[in-house]
Amino acid sequence: MPQLVLDNVSVHYEGQAAVERVSINVAKGDFVVLVGRSGCGKTSLLNVAAGLVEPVRGSASIAGRPITAPGPDRAVVFQNDALFPWLTARENVAFALRLRGVPPGERARRADELLKLVKLDGAGDKRIWELSGGMRQRVGLARALAAEPEFLLLDEPLGALDALTRERMQTTLLDLWTASQVGVLMVTHGIEEALVLATRIVVLAPGPGRVVRIFETGFSRRYATGEAIRSIKADPAFAAARGELTDAIFEGEAA
Ligand SMILES: Nc1ncnc2c1ncn2[C@@H]1O[C@H](COP(=O)(O)OP(=O)(O)OP(=O)(O)O)[C@@H](O)[C@H]1O
């Protein structure tokens, strides 16, 4: 099974250490979430996995192949994803299909399938500027999936959304993950979001960024096997995990 591996990765900017010796493994089917206070290096680590930042020490690889640049095996979705506003939702997704070499005759049909997967069937003809923030983010996800990546790298993809839309998008993300069995590496500031989505949560602390705790969590697997999110969140085990995770994030912070 191909694994995305960050092995003892250190990242420096202008000689300053931002991340020191962090190791993270993401197998296909894993949903790994990075959490931690501002400046602990979450985005830097995601950028190393994306091939956008080169570590000064340690290595990044997929199935043993070094990561040196962005590649078709990884799709990246950022908070304010750059869609083409003058194109329709379908054309945005079809653009990614074109880059992958899908023949013109198949692109519209395949794009519609992907839009259906993110529950945007019927919105294919709408231009990006006509869509709400949540709908745009779903187009971004459909476009990322169009590349048929092995790994999805998500940097606060739901951060700009209102609370209700954000909650709905969490189930959309889980549905996509369950259906495609990609490996996900995601950054979030949402504690509850991390618990709902992750199979593993990596807690980082700043100064310089390092791993302080790893939680193996099973809530998203429960969703994948049919349990409703509401029932999962009502479980006392969920509240207990939220308390533990919050403590781990703020441990060591000056009062
Ligand atoms: N391009 C850059 N040049 C210089 N310093 C940078 C650069 N990118 C990040 N840093 C620094 O590296 C450290 C880690 O930043 P990073 O964005 O990875 O953290 P983060 O955990 O994602 O933060 P946040 O939660 O605030 O988004 C910070 O101290 C930041 O100021």
The ligand as an SDF file (V2000), in Angstrom:
LIG
                    3D

 31 33  0  0  0  0  0  0  0  0999 V2000
    7.4930   31.6920    3.7220 N   0  0  0  0  0  0  0  0  0  0  0  0
    7.8860   31.9030    4.9890 C   0  0  0  0  0  0  0  0  0  0  0  0
    8.9290   32.6980    5.2730 N   0  0  0  0  0  0  0  0  0  0  0  0
    9.3660   32.9050    6.5370 C   0  0  0  0  0  0  0  0  0  0  0  0
    8.7810   32.3350    7.6130 N   0  0  0  0  0  0  0  0  0  0  0  0
    7.7190   31.5380    7.4090 C   0  0  0  0  0  0  0  0  0  0  0  0
    7.2150   31.2680    6.0800 C   0  0  0  0  0  0  0  0  0  0  0  0
    6.1730   30.4280    6.1850 N   0  0  0  0  0  0  0  0  0  0  0  0
    6.0070   30.1760    7.5080 C   0  0  0  0  0  0  0  0  0  0  0  0
    6.9390   30.8260    8.2270 N   0  0  0  0  0  0  0  0  0  0  0  0
    7.1020   30.7500    9.6910 C   0  0  0  0  0  0  0  0  0  0  0  0
    7.2010   29.3800   10.0600 O   0  0  0  0  0  0  0  0  0  0  0  0
    6.4330   29.1040   11.2330 C   0  0  0  0  0  0  0  0  0  0  0  0
    5.3990   28.0500   10.9300 C   0  0  0  0  0  0  0  0  0  0  0  0
    4.4420   28.5670   10.0200 O   0  0  0  0  0  0  0  0  0  0  0  0
    3.2410   27.7120    9.4440 P   0  0  0  0  0  0  0  0  0  0  0  0
    2.4370   28.6090    8.5610 O   0  0  0  0  0  0  0  0  0  0  0  0
    3.7440   26.4480    8.9030 O   0  0  0  0  0  0  0  0  0  0  0  0
    2.4210   27.4030   10.8080 O   0  0  0  0  0  0  0  0  0  0  0  0
    0.8910   27.0290   10.9950 P   0  0  0  0  0  0  0  0  0  0  0  0
    0.8590   26.0880   12.1410 O   0  0  0  0  0  0  0  0  0  0  0  0
    0.3010   26.5710    9.7230 O   0  0  0  0  0  0  0  0  0  0  0  0
    0.2770   28.4420   11.4180 O   0  0  0  0  0  0  0  0  0  0  0  0
   -1.2410   28.9600   11.3850 P   0  0  0  0  0  0  0  0  0  0  0  0
   -2.0280   28.0330   12.2750 O   0  0  0  0  0  0  0  0  0  0  0  0
   -1.1400   30.3390   11.9630 O   0  0  0  0  0  0  0  0  0  0  0  0
   -1.6840   28.9490    9.9630 O   0  0  0  0  0  0  0  0  0  0  0  0
    5.8510   30.4380   11.6810 C   0  0  0  0  0  0  0  0  0  0  0  0
    6.6930   30.9760   12.6640 O   0  0  0  0  0  0  0  0  0  0  0  0
    5.8760   31.2850   10.4230 C   0  0  0  0  0  0  0  0  0  0  0  0
    6.0260   32.6530   10.7430 O   0  0  0  0  0  0  0  0  0  0  0  0
  1  2  1  0
  2  3  1  0
  2  7  2  0
  3  4  2  0
  4  5  1  0
  5  6  2  0
  6  7  1  0
  6 10  1  0
  7  8  1  0
  8  9  2  0
  9 10  1  0
 10 11  1  0
 11 12  1  0
 11 30  1  0
 12 13  1  0
 13 14  1  0
 13 28  1  0
 14 15  1  0
 15 16  1  0
 16 17  2  0
 16 18  1  0
 16 19  1  0
 19 20  1  0
 20 21  2  0
 20 22  1  0
 20 23  1  0
 23 24  1  0
 24 25  2  0
 24 26  1  0
 24 27  1  0
 28 29  1  0
 28 30  1  0
 30 31  1  0
M  END
$$$$
